[in-house]
Amino acid sequence: MIGYGENLGSGFPLILNAWNDKHWIKPELLEQPELLQVKLTLHIQNEPINEHLSNRQIAIIMAIKEQPFFTRDDLAKEVGVSLATLKREISILRKNGYIGRGGSNKNGQWLLLKKICK
């Protein structure tokens, strides 16, 4: 019975879901019917992500990358936005897993959690 599960092809969607959850580059599946074989290429590296980021959010991430110890006030000045706007954008970036904060509020630093393309 164990062998029958392999023939259903139910494992490939699980692989795709796992790769998507890790933000790895999508696996390539090449069917070669004349050889009765299938070639699966798995790329185990992060795929750059920025499909839902605004220019302002990208600017915030780039500023954090350059100076992770910026305070919110410093970051707002660097990006050229009000403190209220910065707080709103940081909330979105945190919610979507792009940035985090390590250490205390006073002496901590910003953490980049996902790679992005410029």
N, CA, C and O atoms as a DFTB+ gen file, in Angstrom:
472 C
 N C O
     1  1       0.806      -1.197       0.000
     2  2       0.000       0.000       0.000
     3  2       0.852       1.265       0.000
     4  3       0.442       2.283      -0.558
     5  1       2.024       1.217       0.614
     6  2       2.855       2.414       0.690
     7  2       3.222       2.899      -0.701
     8  3       3.185       4.104      -0.949
     9  1       3.570       2.023      -1.601
    10  2       3.960       2.388      -2.956
    11  2       2.852       3.080      -3.733
    12  3       3.137       3.889      -4.616
    13  1       1.589       2.780      -3.424
    14  2       0.480       3.396      -4.147
    15  2       0.406       4.899      -3.890
    16  3       0.037       5.661      -4.783
    17  1       0.746       5.320      -2.705
    18  2       0.730       6.748      -2.387
    19  2       1.705       7.525      -3.246
    20  3       1.425       8.665      -3.618
    21  1       2.844       6.933      -3.568
    22  2       3.838       7.598      -4.405
    23  2       3.304       7.814      -5.816
    24  3       3.639       8.807      -6.462
    25  1       2.489       6.903      -6.288
    26  2       1.973       6.983      -7.650
    27  2       0.868       8.026      -7.813
    28  3       0.530       8.383      -8.941
    29  1       0.312       8.509      -6.740
    30  2      -0.770       9.485      -6.826
    31  2      -0.277      10.887      -7.178
    32  3      -1.056      11.719      -7.641
    33  1       0.994      11.147      -6.963
    34  2       1.525      12.477      -7.246
    35  2       1.159      13.500      -6.193
    36  3       1.283      14.704      -6.421
    37  1       0.708      13.031      -5.040
    38  2       0.273      13.962      -3.998
    39  2       1.439      14.634      -3.287
    40  3       1.232      15.608      -2.564
    41  1       2.647      14.144      -3.471
    42  2       3.807      14.732      -2.802
    43  2       4.255      16.044      -3.408
    44  3       4.804      16.889      -2.701
    45  1       4.034      16.238      -4.705
    46  2       4.525      17.450      -5.359
    47  2       3.855      18.715      -4.831
    48  3       4.555      19.702      -4.603
    49  1       2.536      18.740      -4.624
    50  2       1.939      19.943      -4.022
    51  2       2.504      20.241      -2.631
    52  3       2.635      21.406      -2.253
    53  1       2.837      19.203      -1.873
    54  2       3.440      19.421      -0.557
    55  2       4.807      20.081      -0.694
    56  3       5.151      20.968       0.087
    57  1       5.583      19.653      -1.678
    58  2       6.892      20.260      -1.935
    59  2       6.708      21.720      -2.321
    60  3       7.406      22.590      -1.799
    61  1       5.777      21.998      -3.230
    62  2       5.536      23.383      -3.653
    63  2       5.125      24.266      -2.478
    64  3       5.591      25.399      -2.353
    65  1       4.258      23.749      -1.626
    66  2       3.817      24.523      -0.461
    67  2       4.973      24.811       0.490
    68  3       5.099      25.922       1.005
    69  1       5.821      23.802       0.722
    70  2       6.967      23.993       1.619
    71  2       7.932      25.023       1.048
    72  3       8.424      25.880       1.781
    73  1       8.208      24.949      -0.247
    74  2       9.129      25.909      -0.883
    75  2       8.541      27.317      -0.832
    76  3       9.260      28.287      -0.592
    77  1       7.233      27.425      -1.057
    78  2       6.569      28.731      -1.012
    79  2       6.619      29.323       0.398
    80  3       6.857      30.520       0.563
    81  1       6.396      28.489       1.409
    82  2       6.438      28.957       2.799
    83  2       7.814      29.490       3.178
    84  3       7.922      30.434       3.961
    85  1       8.861      28.893       2.628
    86  2      10.236      29.314       2.930
    87  2      10.720      30.418       1.997
    88  3      11.832      30.921       2.158
    89  1       9.894      30.800       1.022
    90  2      10.244      31.816       0.026
    91  2      11.475      31.402      -0.787
    92  3      12.306      32.234      -1.151
    93  1      11.570      30.098      -1.061
    94  2      12.644      29.606      -1.910
    95  2      12.181      29.691      -3.355
    96  3      10.984      29.785      -3.627
    97  1      13.128      29.659      -4.276
    98  2      12.799      29.694      -5.702
    99  2      11.973      28.458      -6.045
   100  3      12.284      27.351      -5.604
   101  1      10.924      28.656      -6.832
   102  2       9.978      27.592      -7.168
   103  2      10.684      26.403      -7.825
   104  3      11.500      26.597      -8.727
   105  1      10.381      25.166      -7.382
   106  2      10.968      23.981      -8.008
   107  2      10.544      23.865      -9.472
   108  3       9.454      24.288      -9.856
   109  1      11.428      23.285     -10.270
   110  2      11.129      23.066     -11.686
   111  2      10.811      21.590     -11.887
   112  3      11.547      20.716     -11.429
   113  1       9.714      21.324     -12.573
   114  2       9.306      19.957     -12.866
   115  2       9.304      19.781     -14.376
   116  3       8.545      20.443     -15.083
   117  1      10.148      18.893     -14.864
   118  2      10.266      18.644     -16.297
   119  2       9.861      17.202     -16.574
   120  3      10.523      16.260     -16.140
   121  1       8.760      17.049     -17.305
   122  2       8.298      15.709     -17.659
   123  2       8.912      15.304     -18.991
   124  3       8.903      16.077     -19.949
   125  1       9.440      14.094     -19.044
   126  2      10.013      13.545     -20.269
   127  2       9.287      12.236     -20.587
   128  3       9.774      11.154     -20.261
   129  1       8.099      12.345     -21.234
   130  2       7.267      11.160     -21.460
   131  2       7.946      10.099     -22.322
   132  3       7.714       8.903     -22.144
   133  1       8.791      10.547     -23.263
   134  2       9.454       9.563     -24.122
   135  2      10.414       8.677     -23.335
   136  3      10.688       7.548     -23.739
   137  1      10.920       9.177     -22.223
   138  2      11.826       8.394     -21.373
   139  2      11.115       7.817     -20.155
   140  3      11.721       7.114     -19.346
   141  1       9.824       8.120     -20.032
   142  2       9.034       7.703     -18.876
   143  2       9.687       8.156     -17.572
   144  3       9.791       7.396     -16.609
   145  1      10.122       9.413     -17.571
   146  2      10.741       9.927     -16.354
   147  2      10.380      11.388     -16.144
   148  3       9.961      12.090     -17.064
   149  1      10.553      11.813     -14.923
   150  2      10.282      13.187     -14.521
   151  2      11.522      13.702     -13.798
   152  3      12.091      13.017     -12.947
   153  1      11.932      14.924     -14.150
   154  2      13.094      15.534     -13.499
   155  2      12.603      16.679     -12.620
   156  3      11.917      17.583     -13.097
   157  1      12.955      16.638     -11.341
   158  2      12.573      17.666     -10.381
   159  2      13.831      18.386      -9.917
   160  3      14.739      17.764      -9.367
   161  1      13.886      19.705     -10.139
   162  2      15.016      20.519      -9.703
   163  2      14.561      21.381      -8.537
   164  3      13.626      22.171      -8.662
   165  1      15.232      21.221      -7.401
   166  2      14.893      21.965      -6.190
   167  2      15.987      22.985      -5.907
   168  3      17.156      22.626      -5.767
   169  1      15.611      24.245      -5.825
   170  2      16.552      25.324      -5.524
   171  2      16.384      25.690      -4.052
   172  3      15.325      26.168      -3.646
   173  1      17.418      25.466      -3.263
   174  2      17.325      25.768      -1.839
   175  2      18.055      27.073      -1.566
   176  3      19.152      27.087      -1.009
   177  1      17.433      28.153      -1.963
   178  2      17.931      29.490      -1.648
   179  2      16.745      30.430      -1.652
   180  3      15.728      30.172      -2.296
   181  1      16.889      31.508      -0.936
   182  2      15.786      32.464      -0.836
   183  2      15.582      33.205      -2.137
   184  3      16.534      33.558      -2.833
   185  1      14.337      33.429      -2.445
   186  2      13.970      34.227      -3.601
   187  2      13.757      35.658      -3.122
   188  3      13.030      35.884      -2.154
   189  1      14.381      36.625      -3.787
   190  2      14.141      38.010      -3.371
   191  2      12.654      38.348      -3.465
   192  3      11.959      37.949      -4.399
   193  1      12.201      39.085      -2.481
   194  2      10.773      39.381      -2.392
   195  2      10.573      40.888      -2.304
   196  3      11.229      41.555      -1.503
   197  1       9.694      41.416      -3.102
   198  2       9.260      42.803      -2.928
   199  2       8.037      43.109      -3.774
   200  3       7.805      44.261      -4.141
   201  1       7.258      42.087      -4.084
   202  2       6.131      42.303      -4.977
   203  2       5.047      43.210      -4.402
   204  3       4.265      43.781      -5.162
   205  1       4.981      43.356      -3.090
   206  2       3.928      44.172      -2.501
   207  2       4.466      45.389      -1.750
   208  3       3.755      45.966      -0.927
   209  1       5.691      45.781      -2.018
   210  2       6.289      46.897      -1.288
   211  2       6.187      48.198      -2.071
   212  3       6.401      48.229      -3.283
   213  1       5.859      49.263      -1.365
   214  2       5.840      50.591      -1.984
   215  2       7.267      51.136      -2.014
   216  3       8.157      50.601      -1.352
   217  1       7.476      52.193      -2.779
   218  2       8.796      52.835      -2.819
   219  2       9.197      53.330      -1.432
   220  3      10.367      53.253      -1.057
   221  1       8.242      53.829      -0.684
   222  2       8.515      54.308       0.677
   223  2       8.969      53.154       1.575
   224  3       9.919      53.296       2.344
   225  1       8.285      52.012       1.471
   226  2       8.656      50.854       2.284
   227  2      10.043      50.343       1.911
   228  3      10.820      49.954       2.784
   229  1      10.354      50.343       0.623
   230  2      11.693      49.932       0.184
   231  2      12.738      50.902       0.730
   232  3      13.811      50.476       1.158
   233  1      12.438      52.198       0.721
   234  2      13.369      53.197       1.261
   235  2      13.610      52.964       2.753
   236  3      14.735      53.115       3.229
   237  1      12.574      52.603       3.482
   238  2      12.717      52.316       4.915
   239  2      13.613      51.102       5.118
   240  3      14.504      51.118       5.967
   241  1      13.381      50.059       4.346
   242  2      14.195      48.848       4.468
   243  2      15.654      49.135       4.127
   244  3      16.557      48.657       4.814
   245  1      15.888      49.914       3.072
   246  2      17.269      50.233       2.685
   247  2      17.955      51.077       3.766
   248  3      19.141      50.885       4.034
   249  1      17.225      52.005       4.384
   250  2      17.794      52.816       5.466
   251  2      18.136      51.944       6.672
   252  3      19.169      52.141       7.312
   253  1      17.275      50.989       6.977
   254  2      17.535      50.061       8.083
   255  2      18.751      49.199       7.773
   256  3      19.564      48.914       8.652
   257  1      18.867      48.788       6.521
   258  2      20.024      47.975       6.124
   259  2      21.327      48.755       6.336
   260  3      22.321      48.198       6.802
   261  1      21.314      50.033       5.994
   262  2      22.508      50.876       6.143
   263  2      22.802      51.206       7.609
   264  3      23.963      51.268       8.013
   265  1      21.750      51.417       8.398
   266  2      21.940      51.835       9.795
   267  2      20.873      51.182      10.680
   268  3      19.843      51.794      10.962
   269  1      21.119      49.930      11.123
   270  2      20.107      49.216      11.906
   271  2      19.841      49.807      13.291
   272  3      18.864      49.430      13.938
   273  1      20.690      50.726      13.756
   274  2      20.503      51.312      15.084
   275  2      19.745      52.640      15.052
   276  3      19.646      53.319      16.074
   277  1      19.210      53.015      13.888
   278  2      18.403      54.233      13.793
   279  2      17.243      54.187      14.783
   280  3      16.636      53.137      14.994
   281  1      16.942      55.332      15.385
   282  2      15.699      55.460      16.150
   283  2      14.581      55.726      15.139
   284  3      14.847      55.968      13.962
   285  1      13.354      55.681      15.594
   286  2      12.240      55.985      14.685
   287  2      12.337      57.414      14.166
   288  3      12.067      57.671      12.992
   289  1      12.721      58.342      15.038
   290  2      12.872      59.741      14.609
   291  2      13.940      59.865      13.525
   292  3      13.730      60.529      12.510
   293  1      15.093      59.217      13.747
   294  2      16.179      59.258      12.759
   295  2      15.733      58.640      11.436
   296  3      16.028      59.159      10.360
   297  1      15.024      57.530      11.538
   298  2      14.556      56.824      10.342
   299  2      13.561      57.679       9.563
   300  3      13.610      57.724       8.333
   301  1      12.662      58.354      10.269
   302  2      11.684      59.232       9.610
   303  2      12.394      60.361       8.868
   304  3      12.028      60.685       7.738
   305  1      13.409      60.963       9.497
   306  2      14.172      62.034       8.848
   307  2      14.931      61.509       7.634
   308  3      14.960      62.154       6.585
   309  1      15.543      60.339       7.779
   310  2      16.325      59.752       6.685
   311  2      15.455      59.479       5.460
   312  3      15.869      59.729       4.328
   313  1      14.257      58.969       5.691
   314  2      13.355      58.607       4.595
   315  2      12.554      59.818       4.111
   316  3      12.054      59.824       2.986
   317  1      12.433      60.840       4.957
   318  2      11.714      62.046       4.568
   319  2      10.213      61.955       4.739
   320  3       9.450      62.451       3.911
   321  1       9.791      61.307       5.833
   322  2       8.361      61.182       6.125
   323  2       8.110      61.612       7.565
   324  3       9.044      61.745       8.356
   325  1       6.848      61.826       7.893
   326  2       6.498      62.165       9.274
   327  2       6.636      60.923      10.154
   328  3       6.659      59.796       9.659
   329  1       6.724      61.145      11.441
   330  2       6.828      60.033      12.384
   331  2       5.581      59.149      12.323
   332  3       5.690      57.927      12.417
   333  1       4.410      59.747      12.167
   334  2       3.161      58.974      12.074
   335  2       3.170      58.070      10.839
   336  3       2.755      56.914      10.906
   337  1       3.648      58.608       9.709
   338  2       3.728      57.811       8.478
   339  2       4.717      56.670       8.659
   340  3       4.450      55.538       8.255
   341  1       5.857      56.971       9.266
   342  2       6.864      55.932       9.496
   343  2       6.300      54.818      10.368
   344  3       6.494      53.640      10.069
   345  1       5.607      55.176      11.437
   346  2       5.029      54.163      12.325
   347  2       4.046      53.274      11.576
   348  3       4.021      52.061      11.780
   349  1       3.237      53.873      10.710
   350  2       2.272      53.102       9.921
   351  2       2.993      52.131       8.985
   352  3       2.614      50.964       8.884
   353  1       4.028      52.614       8.305
   354  2       4.775      51.765       7.368
   355  2       5.528      50.659       8.105
   356  3       5.581      49.524       7.632
   357  1       6.108      50.984       9.256
   358  2       6.814      49.971      10.047
   359  2       5.843      48.889      10.497
   360  3       6.184      47.706      10.484
   361  1       4.652      49.280      10.890
   362  2       3.633      48.315      11.300
   363  2       3.313      47.341      10.165
   364  3       3.188      46.137      10.390
   365  1       3.184      47.860       8.960
   366  2       2.905      47.011       7.790
   367  2       4.084      46.088       7.513
   368  3       3.897      44.895       7.275
   369  1       5.302      46.634       7.542
   370  2       6.496      45.829       7.271
   371  2       6.680      44.733       8.320
   372  3       7.077      43.617       7.985
   373  1       6.398      45.037       9.570
   374  2       6.495      44.023      10.627
   375  2       5.434      42.945      10.443
   376  3       5.723      41.753      10.545
   377  1       4.202      43.373      10.169
   378  2       3.089      42.432       9.993
   379  2       3.372      41.453       8.857
   380  3       3.020      40.277       8.943
   381  1       4.010      41.944       7.792
   382  2       4.307      41.097       6.638
   383  2       5.652      40.385       6.747
   384  3       6.078      39.718       5.804
   385  1       6.322      40.521       7.886
   386  2       7.536      39.756       8.147
   387  2       8.797      40.263       7.475
   388  3       9.766      39.514       7.347
   389  1       8.812      41.515       7.042
   390  2      10.005      42.063       6.392
   391  2      11.036      42.558       7.397
   392  3      12.239      42.414       7.177
   393  1      10.570      43.141       8.502
   394  2      11.490      43.670       9.506
   395  2      11.035      43.255      10.894
   396  3       9.885      42.871      11.104
   397  1      11.966      43.340      11.835
   398  2      11.673      43.083      13.235
   399  2      12.556      43.985      14.074
   400  3      13.297      44.815      13.547
   401  1      12.473      43.820      15.352
   402  2      13.273      44.646      16.261
   403  2      13.923      43.722      17.274
   404  3      13.253      42.874      17.864
   405  1      15.218      43.877      17.479
   406  2      15.943      43.079      18.457
   407  2      16.450      43.960      19.579
   408  3      16.880      45.088      19.341
   409  1      16.405      43.458      20.788
   410  2      16.872      44.235      21.926
   411  2      15.784      45.135      22.473
   412  3      14.604      44.985      22.154
   413  1      16.208      46.076      23.305
   414  2      15.244      46.969      23.948
   415  2      14.802      48.063      22.980
   416  3      15.433      48.289      21.948
   417  1      13.715      48.733      23.330
   418  2      13.232      49.840      22.495
   419  2      14.263      50.961      22.411
   420  3      14.411      51.598      21.368
   421  1      14.973      51.197      23.511
   422  2      15.930      52.299      23.552
   423  2      17.264      51.940      22.890
   424  3      17.814      52.737      22.131
   425  1      17.780      50.753      23.175
   426  2      19.110      50.373      22.697
   427  2      19.096      49.243      21.674
   428  3      20.150      48.694      21.351
   429  1      17.940      48.892      21.167
   430  2      17.841      47.782      20.233
   431  2      18.231      48.169      18.818
   432  3      18.697      49.278      18.556
   433  1      18.027      47.222      17.917
   434  2      18.321      47.471      16.510
   435  2      17.245      46.839      15.641
   436  3      16.544      45.916      16.057
   437  1      17.133      47.360      14.422
   438  2      16.188      46.827      13.446
   439  2      16.790      45.585      12.813
   440  3      17.999      45.516      12.595
   441  1      15.947      44.604      12.520
   442  2      16.375      43.354      11.902
   443  2      15.668      43.191      10.561
   444  3      14.455      43.376      10.469
   445  1      16.424      42.847       9.527
   446  2      15.835      42.538       8.221
   447  2      15.562      41.045       8.181
   448  3      16.481      40.242       8.343
   449  1      14.319      40.666       7.967
   450  2      13.913      39.268       8.034
   451  2      13.731      38.622       6.667
   452  3      13.738      37.395       6.560
   453  1      13.567      39.433       5.617
   454  2      13.405      38.919       4.253
   455  2      14.283      39.718       3.311
   456  3      14.471      40.923       3.484
   457  1      14.824      39.028       2.303
   458  2      15.595      39.729       1.275
   459  2      14.643      40.381       0.284
   460  3      13.562      39.860       0.010
   461  1      15.051      41.519      -0.246
   462  2      14.258      42.190      -1.277
   463  2      15.163      42.556      -2.441
   464  3      16.385      42.599      -2.299
   465  1      14.559      42.818      -3.588
   466  2      15.282      43.351      -4.748
   467  2      15.155      44.859      -4.716
   468  3      14.105      45.392      -4.359
   469  1      16.223      45.548      -5.089
   470  2      16.146      47.017      -5.167
   471  2      15.509      47.418      -6.464
   472  3      15.349      48.609      -6.731
